[in-house]
Amino acid sequence: MSSALDMNAVRGSFPALAGEQVYFDNAGGSQTLGAVAERIRDYLLNTNVQLGASYDTGKKATERYEAGYRAAAEFIGASREEVVLGPSTTQHFRNVSYALSFREGDEVIISAIDHEANIAPWLDLAERQKLVVKWWKPSSTATPDAKTNPKLLASDLPALLTHRTRLVTCTHASNILGTIHDIKAIASTVHQLSPEALVCVDAVAYAPHRKIDVKDLGVDLYSFSWYKVYGPHLSILYTSRRALSALRSLGHFFNPHAAAENRLGLAAASYELVHALPAVTAYFSSPSSSSSSSSSSSSYGGINNSNDGSNDGTDKWAAVAAHEEALQATLLGWLGARADVTVYGERSADAAARVPTVSFTVRGRGSRAVVEAVEAASGGRIGIRWGAFYSDRLVREVLGLAGEEGREGVVRVSMVHYNTSESMLCFVFLLLLPPFFPLSVPGQQCE
């Protein structure tokens, strides 16, 4: 059994949480660790020079950059040569689409429930190289709730895979549904039935919530954004050795081409942001419980940022999952009891089945009106969102939200481990008062 999170230490690690705002919009971007901001400031003030110079400050800058790269790779169980850092997952996948070369008539399988970042590059690739596109659409009859809870299953794939399949794309967890897909089973199925195919996974909505081991998953391309994992506005892309061998270099001809950074980096990783990444990895390798936090030395919430490798973060991640499960159980329990609410994705709060990104619609109410009513009721202190969140194909074609309903999409409440049970109870309290999603609640405050 994992130890509980020390919420004082957790929330003390994020300066933004000292205010009154309740952040339930974390799937769009998490709050940033104070130690991350400190490292960015330190780099810019003390080592803001070009890499590779032989003078002292140049050497220190290069060492800091390399340390950031190594920490990022180790965080996902990869080597330094297998990862590249850049501005966004969207940019990474677009770069990959220009580095891959297939034969006319080869096939790509694209998930219909993904963020557009993991769709548009592959459609463009298919058009440029005259490839066959096959859409991976969850069956609308697979389960009784398949229309509102579409899932990507490994069992879907045998009907789609052939000897001409070269790329299969999917999401680890949907940024709307929250459902966790069995990527290990998916990758195994693809590699067994179509040995030449690469498996490309968008992990943006998954990475803030669970420990990642890309080698155990068996994927070929795997990307997420650090600014949604409590860090700077930077993204990481993992490329397996097999994927790397399939990618031509987009870099200058006179530079090395052996590592993923050489082939795909395009000098796009800001040095000061790379230097900040060890603060994120150290945060997750620190103890989770209050009994362990008092001995650390950081100025933010008792988190030790030395990252000496003495703790692989397993205990911390287990505590995160348990805390988030309790948060989403409160919300899902209330939403699921209402006949006028449709919840999309897993109904179960089980941390093994979903991450705490909960989306829903209300019969007779537009999603925008629901969000605005919550904002009014909380005096602007509760932050949630409405929309399709760049997953338009999922919202319109799979979930079937059309017209004005489709334009406004869903109401999304996205939580992470620094959110408190008190804030969630306060949010649900607002929803309990009549009329549904009231326009004003005198005297009620959420902290």
C-alpha positions in Angstrom: 0.0 0.0 0.0 1.4 3.4 -1.0 1.9 6.2 1.5 -0.4 9.2 1.2 0.8 12.4 -0.4 1.9 15.1 2.0 -0.4 17.8 0.5 1.4 20.6 2.4 4.7 19.7 0.7 3.0 19.1 -2.6 1.2 22.4 -2.7 4.2 24.2 -1.3 6.1 23.2 -4.3 3.9 25.3 -6.6 4.0 29.0 -5.9 0.8 29.6 -8.0 -1.2 27.6 -5.6 -0.8 30.1 -2.9 -3.6 32.2 -4.4 -7.3 31.7 -4.4 -7.6 30.2 -7.9 -8.7 26.6 -8.1 -7.1 25.0 -11.1 -9.4 22.3 -12.6 -8.0 23.0 -16.1 -4.8 21.1 -15.8 -5.1 19.1 -19.0 -4.5 22.4 -20.8 -1.3 23.0 -18.8 -0.3 22.3 -15.2 1.1 24.8 -12.8 4.9 25.0 -12.6 7.1 23.9 -9.9 8.9 26.7 -8.1 12.2 24.9 -8.5 11.7 24.9 -12.3 11.3 28.7 -12.3 14.4 29.0 -10.1 16.5 26.9 -12.5 15.3 28.9 -15.6 16.2 32.1 -13.8 19.6 30.8 -12.7 20.5 29.6 -16.2 19.6 32.9 -17.8 21.5 35.0 -15.3 24.6 32.8 -15.0 25.1 30.6 -18.0 23.3 32.2 -20.9 25.9 31.4 -23.5 26.1 29.3 -26.6 26.9 25.6 -26.0 30.2 24.0 -26.9 32.6 26.8 -26.0 35.9 25.9 -24.2 35.8 28.7 -21.7 34.5 28.1 -18.2 31.0 29.5 -18.5 30.6 27.7 -21.9 31.6 24.4 -20.3 29.1 24.9 -17.5 26.3 25.8 -19.9 27.0 22.6 -21.9 27.1 20.5 -18.8 23.7 21.9 -17.6 22.1 21.2 -21.0 23.4 17.6 -21.1 22.3 17.0 -17.5 18.8 18.2 -18.5 18.7 15.9 -21.5 19.9 12.9 -19.4 17.3 13.6 -16.7 14.5 13.7 -19.3 15.6 10.4 -20.9 15.9 8.7 -17.6 12.4 9.9 -16.6 10.9 7.7 -19.3 13.4 4.8 -19.2 15.2 5.8 -22.4 18.8 6.7 -23.2 20.1 10.1 -24.1 20.5 9.2 -27.8 16.9 8.0 -28.0 15.2 11.3 -27.1 14.8 14.8 -28.6 13.5 17.9 -26.8 11.5 20.6 -28.6 8.8 23.1 -28.4 5.7 20.9 -28.5 4.4 17.4 -29.2 2.6 18.9 -32.2 6.0 20.0 -33.6 7.7 16.7 -32.9 5.1 14.7 -34.8 5.2 17.1 -37.7 9.0 16.8 -37.8 8.7 13.0 -37.8 6.3 13.1 -40.7 8.9 14.8 -42.8 11.7 12.4 -41.7 9.8 9.2 -42.6 9.8 7.8 -46.1 7.4 5.0 -47.2 6.5 3.5 -50.6 3.4 4.4 -52.5 0.6 2.2 -51.4 1.9 1.5 -47.9 -0.6 1.9 -45.2 -1.0 4.1 -42.1 -3.5 3.4 -39.3 -4.7 6.6 -37.6 -6.8 6.7 -34.4 -10.0 8.7 -34.8 -10.2 9.7 -31.1 -6.9 11.5 -30.9 -5.8 15.1 -30.5 -5.2 16.6 -33.9 -1.5 16.7 -33.2 -1.4 12.9 -33.7 -3.7 13.0 -36.8 -2.8 15.9 -39.1 0.9 15.1 -39.6 0.1 11.5 -40.7 -2.7 12.6 -43.1 -0.3 15.1 -44.7 2.3 12.4 -44.9 -0.1 10.0 -46.6 -1.1 12.7 -49.1 2.5 13.6 -49.9 3.6 10.0 -50.3 0.4 8.5 -51.7 -0.2 6.2 -48.8 -3.4 4.4 -47.8 -5.1 5.7 -44.7 -7.1 3.4 -42.5 -9.1 5.0 -39.6 -9.0 3.2 -36.3 -12.6 3.8 -35.0 -13.8 2.1 -31.9 -16.8 -0.1 -32.6 -20.1 1.6 -31.7 -21.5 -1.8 -30.6 -18.5 -3.3 -28.8 -20.0 -2.5 -25.4 -23.3 -1.1 -24.1 -21.8 2.3 -23.5 -19.5 2.4 -26.5 -21.0 5.5 -28.0 -20.1 7.6 -25.0 -17.1 5.5 -23.9 -15.1 4.7 -27.0 -11.9 2.7 -26.4 -8.9 1.7 -28.5 -8.5 -2.0 -28.1 -5.7 -4.3 -29.3 -8.4 -6.6 -30.5 -9.5 -4.0 -33.1 -6.2 -4.2 -34.9 -6.1 -7.6 -36.7 -8.8 -6.4 -39.0 -6.7 -3.3 -39.9 -3.1 -4.6 -40.0 -1.5 -6.0 -43.2 2.0 -6.6 -44.5 1.9 -3.1 -45.9 1.2 -1.3 -42.6 4.0 1.0 -41.8 2.6 3.3 -39.0 0.0 2.9 -36.3 -0.9 6.0 -34.2 -3.0 6.3 -31.0 -3.2 8.1 -27.7 -2.2 6.7 -24.3 -5.0 8.6 -22.6 -7.5 10.8 -24.4 -7.4 14.5 -23.4 -11.3 14.4 -23.3 -12.2 10.9 -22.3 -9.5 10.3 -19.7 -9.5 6.6 -20.6 -6.2 4.8 -20.4 -5.4 2.5 -23.3 -3.3 -0.7 -23.0 -0.4 0.6 -25.0 1.8 -2.4 -24.3 -0.9 -4.8 -25.7 -1.4 -2.5 -28.7 2.3 -2.3 -29.5 2.8 -6.0 -29.1 -0.1 -6.8 -31.5 1.2 -4.4 -34.1 4.7 -5.7 -34.0 3.6 -9.3 -34.1 1.2 -8.9 -37.1 3.0 -6.1 -39.0 6.7 -6.4 -38.1 7.6 -3.4 -40.2 5.1 -1.0 -38.6 6.0 1.7 -36.1 3.8 2.5 -33.2 3.4 6.2 -32.4 1.8 7.3 -29.1 0.6 10.7 -27.9 1.1 10.7 -24.1 0.4 14.3 -23.4 -2.8 13.6 -21.3 -1.2 10.5 -19.6 2.2 11.7 -18.6 1.2 14.1 -15.7 -0.5 11.1 -13.9 1.6 7.9 -14.2 5.2 6.7 -14.3 6.4 5.9 -17.8 8.7 3.2 -19.1 8.9 3.3 -22.9 10.9 0.1 -23.1 8.3 -1.8 -21.2 5.5 -0.4 -23.4 7.3 -1.5 -26.5 6.5 1.7 -28.5 8.5 3.2 -31.3 7.6 6.9 -31.0 6.2 8.4 -27.8 5.8 12.1 -27.0 4.4 14.4 -24.3 4.7 18.0 -23.2 6.6 19.0 -20.0 4.4 22.1 -19.4 1.6 19.6 -18.6 3.9 17.7 -16.3 4.7 20.6 -14.0 7.6 21.9 -16.0 8.7 24.4 -18.7 7.1 24.8 -22.1 9.0 22.0 -23.7 8.2 18.6 -25.1 10.0 15.2 -25.4 9.9 12.7 -28.2 11.3 9.1 -27.7 12.4 7.2 -30.7 13.2 3.5 -30.5 16.3 2.3 -32.2 14.2 0.8 -35.0 12.3 4.1 -35.4 15.5 6.1 -35.4 16.9 4.0 -38.2 13.8 4.8 -40.3 14.2 8.5 -39.9 16.3 10.6 -42.2 18.1 13.5 -40.7 16.5 17.0 -40.9 19.7 18.5 -39.5 22.6 20.3 -41.2 24.7 17.9 -43.3 27.9 18.6 -41.4 26.5 17.7 -38.0 26.4 14.2 -36.5 23.3 12.2 -37.3 23.4 9.3 -34.8 21.1 10.5 -32.1 17.4 11.5 -32.2 18.4 15.1 -31.3 20.8 15.3 -34.3 18.1 14.1 -36.7 15.0 15.9 -35.4 16.1 18.6 -32.9 16.6 21.5 -35.3 18.2 23.5 -32.4 14.6 23.9 -31.0 15.2 23.1 -27.3 15.7 26.3 -25.3 18.8 25.8 -23.1 17.3 27.3 -20.0 14.2 25.1 -20.3 16.3 22.0 -20.7 18.2 23.0 -17.6 14.9 23.1 -15.7 13.9 19.5 -16.4 15.9 17.9 -13.5 13.7 19.8 -11.1 10.7 17.9 -12.5 12.4 14.5 -12.4 13.7 15.2 -8.9 10.2 16.1 -7.6 8.9 12.7 -8.6 11.9 10.8 -7.2 11.4 12.5 -3.8 9.4 10.7 -1.0 5.6 11.2 -1.0 4.8 11.1 2.7 5.0 13.9 5.3 7.3 11.8 7.5 9.9 11.9 4.7 9.7 15.5 3.5 11.1 17.4 6.5 14.7 16.5 5.8 14.9 17.9 2.3 16.5 21.2 1.4 14.5 22.8 -1.4 12.9 26.2 -0.7 9.6 24.9 -2.2 7.6 22.5 -0.2 10.3 20.3 1.1 11.1 18.7 -2.2 14.7 17.6 -2.6 15.9 18.6 -6.1 19.3 16.8 -6.0 17.9 13.9 -8.0 20.7 11.5 -6.9 18.8 8.5 -8.2 18.2 7.0 -4.8 14.4 6.8 -5.4 12.9 5.8 -8.8 9.6 7.6 -7.9 7.5 4.4 -7.8 6.1 5.3 -4.4 5.4 8.9 -5.3 3.6 7.9 -8.5 1.5 5.3 -6.6 0.5 8.0 -4.1 -0.4 10.3 -7.0 -2.6 7.7 -8.6 -4.4 7.0 -5.3 -5.0 10.7 -4.6 -6.3 11.4 -8.1 -8.6 8.3 -7.9 -10.3 9.8 -4.8 -10.7 13.2 -6.5 -12.3 11.8 -9.6 -14.5 9.3 -7.6 -16.2 12.3 -5.9 -16.9 14.0 -9.2 -17.9 10.9 -11.2 -20.1 9.7 -8.4 -22.1 12.8 -8.4 -22.3 13.2 -12.2 -23.2 9.6 -12.7 -26.2 9.9 -10.4 -27.8 12.5 -12.6 -30.1 11.5 -15.4 -29.5 14.9 -17.2 -25.7 14.4 -17.4 -23.8 12.4 -20.0 -20.3 11.5 -18.9 -17.8 10.6 -21.7 -15.1 8.0 -21.1 -14.8 5.5 -18.3 -17.5 5.8 -15.6 -15.3 4.0 -13.1 -12.9 6.1 -11.0 -10.4 3.2 -10.9 -6.9 4.7 -11.4 -6.0 1.7 -13.6 -8.8 2.6 -16.0 -8.6 6.4 -16.3 -6.8 9.6 -15.4 -8.7 12.4 -13.7 -9.8 14.2 -16.8 -13.6 14.2 -16.7 -15.8 15.5 -19.5 -19.6 15.7 -19.7 -22.5 17.5 -21.2 -25.8 18.5 -19.6 -29.1 18.0 -21.3 -30.7 21.3 -22.2 -27.6 23.4 -21.4 -24.8 24.4 -23.7 -21.3 23.5 -22.4 -20.3 27.2 -22.5 -23.3 28.2 -20.4 -22.4 25.5 -17.8 -18.8 26.7 -17.5 -19.8 30.3 -17.2 -22.4 29.5 -14.6 -19.8 27.7 -12.5 -17.4 30.7 -12.9 -20.2 33.0 -11.7 -21.1 30.8 -8.8 -17.5 30.6 -7.6 -16.7 34.3 -8.1 -14.3 33.2 -10.9 -12.2 31.1 -8.5 -12.9 27.7 -10.1 -11.2 27.3 -13.5 -12.8 24.7 -15.8 -13.2 24.7 -19.6 -15.6 24.0 -22.4 -14.7 22.9 -26.0 -13.3 20.2 -28.2 -9.7 20.8 -27.1 -8.2 20.0 -30.5 -10.0 16.6 -30.6 -12.6 17.8 -33.0 -12.9 14.4 -34.8 -13.6 12.7 -31.5 -16.2 15.2 -30.4 -18.1 15.5 -33.7 -17.6 12.1 -35.5 -17.2 9.6 -32.6 -19.2 11.2 -29.8 -21.7 12.5 -32.3 -22.0 16.1 -30.9 -23.2 18.1 -33.9 -24.3 21.7 -34.6 -24.1 24.1 -31.7 -23.6 21.2 -29.3 -20.5 20.1 -31.3 -19.2 23.6 -31.5 -19.3 24.0 -27.8 -18.1 20.5 -27.2 -17.9 19.2 -23.6 -17.4 20.6 -20.2 -14.0 19.4 -19.0 -12.8 19.2 -15.4 -9.2 18.1 -15.4 -7.4 17.4 -12.1 -3.9 16.6 -11.0 -2.4 15.5 -7.7 -2.0 19.0 -6.3 -5.8 19.5 -6.3 -7.4 18.9 -2.9 -10.4 16.9 -1.9 -11.7 20.1 -0.2 -11.7 22.0 -3.5 -13.5 19.1 -5.2 -16.1 18.9 -2.5 -16.7 22.6 -2.8 -17.1 22.2 -6.6 -19.6 19.5 -6.2 -21.4 21.5 -3.6 -22.0 24.2 -6.2 -23.4 21.7 -8.6 -25.8 20.4 -5.9 -27.6 23.6 -5.3 -30.7 24.3 -7.3 -31.1 25.4 -10.0 -28.5 23.1 -11.6 -25.3 25.1 -12.0 -26.6 28.2 -10.3 -25.7 31.7 -11.4 -24.9 32.8 -7.9 -24.2 31.2 -4.5 -24.0 33.8 -1.8 -21.4 33.2 0.8 -19.9 30.0 -0.7 -16.2 30.1 -1.3 -13.8 27.5 -2.7 -10.2 27.4 -1.5 
